[in-house]
Amino acid sequence: MNTYPLPQDKEMTLIEHLSELRSRLLKSLVALAVCTLLCWGFIDSIIGFLTAPASNLYYMRPAEAFFIYLKVALAAGVLLASPLLFYQLWAFLVPAFNSREKSALLPFVICSVLLFWLGIGFSYYFVFPQGLSFFTSFAGERVAPMLSIESYLDFFLMLVLPFGFIFNLPMALIVLASMGLVGSQQLQKGRRYMILAAFILAGVITPTPDVVTQTLLAVPMIVLYEGSRLFIRYLLRK
């Protein structure tokens, strides 16, 4: 059964596409606003959880703590609202799929959300502790780290949140393949460039200049890419 509300194979005009896009964006913004407000109600617990690895944190400007709390509530809202946000995104792109692929909307959304959470969890438990340990290891007898809550949480968000989107690489490739923009042969030819790009990105993101750590970060991206290529070749047959 088609899970998308529009009739199958209906061609939409440009005006209808723009109207659909506006509707999806408004629904996404409402969902994000509601989830951000919900997270604001638990902001002390969220901040306590995120700052547990640090010792004492300080704020040096009167409004610093408020704005960083707001930023964290928004990021937590994105995490909480991610099922609805991904649904709106993929539901908007579904008209570009064929009738058989439209029925896969719900599993597609579930996979996107799981990969998003998996990427954030991977970064939280692996990348962030390594980065924090590396940058605070420069403290010495006469130099002690005195982290502000803004710098600490900005550093946390910079390292953790992007991984949720990086881990959605398979979903992006599958969408492009479903739209006929890429195929398994193109992905196979571009494999060497993807491997190079994965190590470059790992070198940029990884806070520690350690080849082993960078390799461990690049490998998941390469595995996701290769898994996507095989899925596109043998299941989508493109």
Secondary structure, DSSP 8 states (H G I E B T S, - for coil): ---SSS-TT----HHHHHHHHHHHHHHHHHHHHHHHHHHHTTHHHHHHHHTTTSS--B--STTHHHHHHHHHHHHHHHHHHHHHHHHHHHHHHGGGS-HHHHTTHHHHHHHHHHHHHHHHHHIIIIIHHHHHHHHHTT--SS-----BHHHHHHHHHHHHHHHHHHTTHHHHHHHHHHTTS--HHHHHHTHHHHHHHHHHHHHHH-SS--HHHHHHHHHHHHHHHHHHHHHHHHTS--
